[in-house]
Amino acid sequence: MSDDKVLHVKDSTFDTEVLNGPLPCLVDFWAPWCGPCKAIGPVISELAAQFEGQVAVAKMNVDDSPATPGKYGIRAIPTLILFKGGKVVDQITGAVGKTQLLAMIQKAL
């Protein structure tokens, strides 16, 4: 499963792509060394394809961009935060199943 529908955001692009973007955005805060992050990666890619045009799906590497996770108080990864209109709608920490992520996305539609 390729990642081509997933946005890769950094501290420098977060406000533009996520907070001010045209769509609600689910952001996966992750790191390459995190096993549970890798485990949910394919699910994140599936959701990006499934909700293309309705919900943006983004990933942020917390090692490369530490300022944004700090701003949102992220202490553990993976943490997934759903933003709509620049505001946090929902947040889940830990590797969760697709069903929980679908329920989360429904809140923004």
C-alpha positions in Angstrom: 0.0 0.0 0.0 1.6 3.2 -1.1 1.6 6.4 0.9 0.9 8.8 -2.0 -2.4 10.1 -0.7 -0.8 11.0 2.7 0.6 14.5 3.2 4.0 14.7 5.0 4.0 17.8 7.1 6.7 19.5 9.1 6.7 22.3 11.7 7.1 24.8 8.8 4.1 23.5 6.8 1.8 22.4 9.6 -0.2 25.7 9.8 -0.7 26.0 6.1 -1.5 22.3 5.3 -3.4 21.3 8.5 -4.8 24.2 10.4 -5.6 26.4 7.3 -6.2 23.6 4.8 -9.6 23.3 3.0 -10.5 19.9 4.5 -10.6 18.4 8.0 -7.2 16.7 8.6 -6.2 13.6 10.5 -2.6 13.9 11.6 -0.5 10.9 12.6 2.4 12.0 14.9 4.9 9.2 14.5 8.6 8.3 14.3 10.5 5.7 12.2 11.8 3.8 15.3 8.3 3.4 16.7 6.9 -0.2 16.2 3.2 0.7 16.9 3.6 3.6 14.5 4.7 1.3 11.7 1.9 -1.1 12.6 -0.8 1.5 11.9 1.0 3.0 8.9 -0.9 0.9 6.3 -4.3 1.8 7.9 -3.4 5.5 7.7 -2.6 5.0 4.0 -5.9 3.2 3.4 -7.9 6.0 5.2 -6.1 8.6 3.1 -7.2 6.8 -0.1 -10.7 6.1 1.2 -11.5 9.7 2.3 -9.6 11.5 -0.5 -11.3 14.8 -1.2 -13.2 14.7 2.1 -10.6 14.4 4.8 -6.8 15.1 4.4 -4.5 12.6 6.1 -1.1 13.7 7.2 1.9 12.3 8.9 4.4 14.2 11.0 7.7 12.7 12.1 8.2 13.9 15.7 12.0 13.6 15.5 12.2 15.9 12.5 9.6 18.4 13.7 9.5 18.6 17.5 7.8 22.0 17.9 4.3 21.0 16.7 4.0 17.9 18.9 5.2 19.9 21.8 2.6 22.6 21.2 -0.1 19.9 21.3 1.3 18.2 24.4 2.1 14.9 22.7 4.0 12.7 25.1 3.5 9.3 23.4 3.4 8.1 19.8 1.6 7.2 17.8 -0.8 10.0 18.5 -3.5 10.8 16.0 -5.2 14.2 16.2 -8.2 15.2 14.0 -8.3 18.9 13.1 -11.2 20.8 11.6 -11.2 24.5 11.0 -7.9 24.8 12.8 -9.3 23.2 16.0 -8.7 19.8 17.6 -11.9 17.7 17.1 -10.6 14.4 18.6 -7.4 12.7 19.7 -6.3 9.1 20.1 -3.0 7.9 21.5 -1.6 4.4 20.7 -2.0 1.9 17.9 -5.7 1.6 17.4 -7.8 -0.3 14.9 -9.3 1.0 11.7 -12.8 1.0 13.3 -11.8 3.5 16.0 -10.1 5.7 13.3 -13.2 5.6 11.1 -15.4 6.6 14.1 -13.0 9.5 14.7 -13.1 10.7 11.1 -16.9 10.5 11.1 -16.9 13.4 13.7 -15.4 15.7 11.1 -17.6 14.9 8.1 
